Amino acid sequence: MYGKYWDAFYHRTYASGKALWDVPPEQSVLEDQRVFGSAFEGVGTVADIGCGTGEQSRYLARFYSKVIGIDAAPRAIEIAKQHTPAANTLFEVGDLASPEFAQQLHQAHGDMNVYMRGVLHQIREADREQAAANLLHLIGDKGALYLIEVGKNIRDYFRSATNSFHELPDAVQETFISNLPPHGVDEEEIHRLFNQKQYRLNQHGTGYLNTNLLLRDGTAVKIPAVFGLIARN
Ligand SMILES: C[S@@+](CC[C@H](N)C(=O)[O-])C[C@H]1O[C@@H](n2cnc3c(N)ncnc32)[C@H](O)[C@@H]1O
């Protein structure tokens, strides 16, 4: 289900442009690295789950011995592969919400760190526990998980920013709204999903996700976000 929907999205959007969250690493993973950097020192493999066109995976490949970019959309993976000559990077199609997802990946690559930007909030509530269990399975004993997600206050943000959003071209407004479901993730949910059994939420907080959208006055549109850093006790 995720693959079909997202594949159609990538075919449509990348025929003539980019998704709004597709920003250079300096505006995304590099900022996140200040939080996850030392926690990712335990293992050399990093999975970028929901990697999209692989922008962050390409950055991570400079620091870790193996990077696996995974996305449910075959078209996103195709584009990622076209851009990536790095020998230490693999791109694969995979569905985080599938019960078999983590087992196969972990069997092939062992414990790994996981980087995830803007994916859990796109997973249906009913699939989130499975997705969380998969992520914990991947990090195993030695890895760590860093995720940054659209915050639950996204609705309030839209409401308070309505005047500014109306300055965006219609097509952009439409993309923005149709691809950001009004339900996000909050710190409480991160705590519930990941602070369990042998795993601990070592850091969490609020921040923002950069987009490539600009208002008419040149102000960059930033989406409120929550982040978490999880590892084994
Ligand atoms: C908002 S985009 C973020 C892309 C990328 N992480 C970034 O920050 O540029 C969400 C990505 O998650 C992928 N995705 C959605 N559901 C997924 C699932 N169940 N399994 C794997 N990837 C999924 C989508 O195809 C999309 O590329």
PDBQT file of the ligand as one rigid body, heavy atoms in Angstrom, charges set to zero:
ROOT
HETATM    1  C1  LIG A 301       8.492  12.958   3.715  1.00  0.00    +0.000 C 
HETATM    2  S1  LIG A 301       9.414  11.851   2.737  1.00  0.00    +0.000 S 
HETATM    3  C2  LIG A 301      11.058  11.994   3.456  1.00  0.00    +0.000 C 
HETATM    4  C3  LIG A 301      12.152  11.530   2.525  1.00  0.00    +0.000 C 
HETATM    5  C4  LIG A 301      13.573  11.619   3.099  1.00  0.00    +0.000 C 
HETATM    6  N1  LIG A 301      13.705  10.912   4.355  1.00  0.00    +0.000 N 
HETATM    7  C5  LIG A 301      13.985  13.056   3.273  1.00  0.00    +0.000 C 
HETATM    8  O1  LIG A 301      13.954  13.548   4.397  1.00  0.00    +0.000 OA
HETATM    9  O2  LIG A 301      14.326  13.681   2.270  1.00  0.00    +0.000 OA
HETATM   10  C6  LIG A 301       8.841  10.285   3.337  1.00  0.00    +0.000 C 
HETATM   11  C7  LIG A 301       9.493   9.115   2.631  1.00  0.00    +0.000 C 
HETATM   12  O3  LIG A 301       9.111   7.924   3.290  1.00  0.00    +0.000 OA
HETATM   13  C8  LIG A 301       8.830   6.939   2.324  1.00  0.00    +0.000 C 
HETATM   14  N2  LIG A 301       7.912   5.967   2.956  1.00  0.00    +0.000 N 
HETATM   15  C9  LIG A 301       6.617   6.175   3.300  1.00  0.00    +0.000 A 
HETATM   16  N3  LIG A 301       6.107   5.062   3.867  1.00  0.00    +0.000 NA
HETATM   17  C10 LIG A 301       7.113   4.146   3.874  1.00  0.00    +0.000 A 
HETATM   18  C11 LIG A 301       7.187   2.797   4.322  1.00  0.00    +0.000 A 
HETATM   19  N4  LIG A 301       6.142   2.163   4.859  1.00  0.00    +0.000 N 
HETATM   20  N5  LIG A 301       8.363   2.147   4.173  1.00  0.00    +0.000 NA
HETATM   21  C12 LIG A 301       9.440   2.762   3.623  1.00  0.00    +0.000 A 
HETATM   22  N6  LIG A 301       9.425   4.030   3.178  1.00  0.00    +0.000 NA
HETATM   23  C13 LIG A 301       8.269   4.715   3.302  1.00  0.00    +0.000 A 
HETATM   24  C14 LIG A 301       8.201   7.714   1.166  1.00  0.00    +0.000 C 
HETATM   25  O4  LIG A 301       8.269   7.033  -0.048  1.00  0.00    +0.000 OA
HETATM   26  C15 LIG A 301       9.041   8.989   1.181  1.00  0.00    +0.000 C 
HETATM   27  O5  LIG A 301      10.172   8.880   0.364  1.00  0.00    +0.000 OA
ENDROOT
TORSDOF 0
